[in-house]
Amino acid sequence: MLENKQGQRVPNVVFKTRADGEFVDVSSDDIFSGKTVVVFSLPGAFTPTCSSTHLPRFNELAEVFKNNGVDDIVCISVNDAFVMDAWKENQEADKVTLIPDGNGDFTRGMGMLVDKSDIGFGERSWRYSMLVKDGVIEKMFIEADMPGDPFEVSDADTMLDYINADASKPAAVSIITRPGCPFCAQAKRMLSAHGMDYDEISLGTHAAARSVRAITGRDTVPQVFVNSEHIGGTEELEAYFARLDNNKAKQAA
């Protein structure tokens, strides 16, 4: 039975991390003392749900968490330091602190160490998230104790909604570009100027020209999408931002 430890202190352990080519001991106090920390724990680095959704969304919302009183976002997994560092680089998760719980000491102390020997993983962490203030667990979101790897409540959005249900989340933005395209560079500058992070799909690297026609019905780049809405090219993006700026000006008046 997975125990909810709300109101209790986090386990006092020492994590074996890596820095500058050397092992560095990091204690629970180093991570939690005097801070408000969001923790999410998962079965393993490089595994599908962990890599496609769990870690990326926490990284994406990191600034929003910070603006709502969170000092750090920590991902803990029963993996060694080398694996966690490689995963962090692979995921480009620069806004999340990845902590290796190689021996499972922290996870065992949380009561979240589970046996996944049936798939060759040995003992790993159950998937959960928690809000910790000065070492004391205020809130836990624990996935249902059922077969497989459920992922329903330990996600970043659920935690952010608990902290502040009215928090403003960043738009999901993608832009299809071509190397050397000046209009693409202009569109990316506009997105950055308006504080919009974006995923870039570069023709020749991530997709072919036929993908632009298949997705947008057009032959030119850039093509910009915001929250699943197809904005269009550079001129349409400029008009889109003009409307946004005009609406903001009216609201401020």
ABEGO torsion letter per residue (X at the ends): XBBBABGBBBBBBBBBBBBGGBBBBBBAAAAABGBBBBBBBBAEBGBAAAAAAAAAAAAAAAAAAAAAGBABBBBBBBBBAAAAAAAAAAAGBAABBBBBBAAGAAAAAAGABBBAAAAGAEBBBBBBBBBBBGGBBABBBBBBBBBEBBBAAABAAAAAAAABAABBBBBBBBBBBBBGBAAAAAAAAAAAAAGBBBBBBBBGAABBAAAAAAAAGBABOBBBBBGGBBAEBAAAAAAAAAAAAAAAAAAAX
